[in-house]
Each structure stands twice: as structure tokens, then as C-alpha cells.
Amino acid sequence: MPKIVNHDQRRKSIAIAAAEVISRNGLESTKLTDIGRLAGVTTGTITHYFDDKDAVLTAALEVAYDIMLERINEVTKQSEYSVFDVLSKALPTSKKSRQAMTVWLAFWSRSITEPKVAQQQIAFHHSWQEIVNEQLLRYFSLHNEPLPESLDDISQSLTAQINGLIIRGLVDTPDWPTERQHRVLQNYLSTLGIR
């Protein structure tokens, strides 16, 4: 009897393996053979599911964003949570989030010279920005506070702050442990009047 293969699951497992290889080796040093070895498949299997190496790498980036969104969704399913609880899930404070954010960061440098990658990164950024906006709107509504005229500016500044914390947490890990990342984010939210 032939083995039944779940093609969606196989494709996803290859993308997850690609994300792990990227986070370990860097984007430029990632090889299909390394991805295949980790996923337990041949490079021929990879090319069966993906048009080319770039398609595999793009799938890895999508996995990275999915990881962040899953972490955020775990929080928003709760009945009570704060803006900090949601936004802190983007920070590289666990093995899984460090891997996801390493992949995300690896693609930003590529997006400078590759318009297709830039479009994808911008699209993901807009999705992230929507989450930040939703959380700010929720906060002001829950606290019966008027919406600031500059809500978009506040959202953009928060996103920039978090991006900076992600970079510091990944690049300067000993000086930027979880506690410091959380403290700096909480302090920044306080300066914006968000408790």
C-alpha cells in the first residue's frame, strides 16, 4: 500500500526547516541540502513543492510571521490582557521567537535590493501595524480615553521601538535579556501614557 502524504504538511515542514536553517546559518549561507537534511527530505522533494530556492526562503519568512502571530493570538484569546502583553510577543525572548525574528531581520537587508522581497516585508509590516493599531484602539476604548489625533504616529513610533528592541535583543543578547527588553518596552509605553 503506497504511503499517504499530506502535501500541505510536507510543504510546511520544509518551510519550518528552512526558517531554522536561516536562523542558524544566515540567509546567504542557507542551502537546500541543509534544509532537506533537517526536514528529512531530499532536495528533489523540496523542488517538487517549491519552484526555486527563493520560494523556499519566502515560505520560511511566512513561517516566521506565523510564529509571531500565533504568540499574539495566544494572548488575545484571553479575556484580560494589556497592550504590553500583546506587543511583547514580538520580542526575541524565547527560542521560538528568536528564531522567527532572526529570519525576519535577515530578510530586511535583502529587501533593500530586491523589490519583490521589499513588497513582502512591507505587506507583513502593514499587518503588524494593524495589530498595533487594534491594540491602541482597544486600550483607549477600555479606558474611556479620547483617541489621540496622532494615533498613527503613536503606532508607528511603537513599531519602531519594538523593531529596535528586536535588533538589540538578537545582536546584543547578553546586554539585552528578556527582562531588559520588557522593562524598556514598558517604560516606553508609560511615556505614551499607556499603562
GIDAPE-V483692 format. One line per field, one symbol per residue. ss: DSSP state (2 for helix, 1 for strand, 0 for the rest). phi: phi as a letter, one per 30 degrees, with the letter a starting at -180 (. if undefined). burial: # if it has 24 or more other ideal C-beta (glycine too) atoms within 12 Angstrom, else .. A space follows every 50 residues. Layout:
ss->???
phi->???
burial->???
This chain:
ss->00000022222222222222222220000002222222200022222220 00222222222222222222222222000000222222220000222222 22222222222000222222222222222222222222222200000000 222222222222222222222022200222222222222220000
phi->.dddcdddddddddddddddddddcjddcdceddddeddibdddddddcb dadedddddddddedddddddddedddddbaceeedddddddcbeddddd dddededdddddcbedddddddddddddddddeeddddddddchcddddc edddddddddddeddddddddbeedbdeededddddddedddicc
burial->.........##.###########...#..#.#.###.##.#...##..## ..#.###############.##..#......############..##### ########.##.....#..##..##..##.###.##..#........... #..##..##.###.######.....#....##.###.##..#.#.
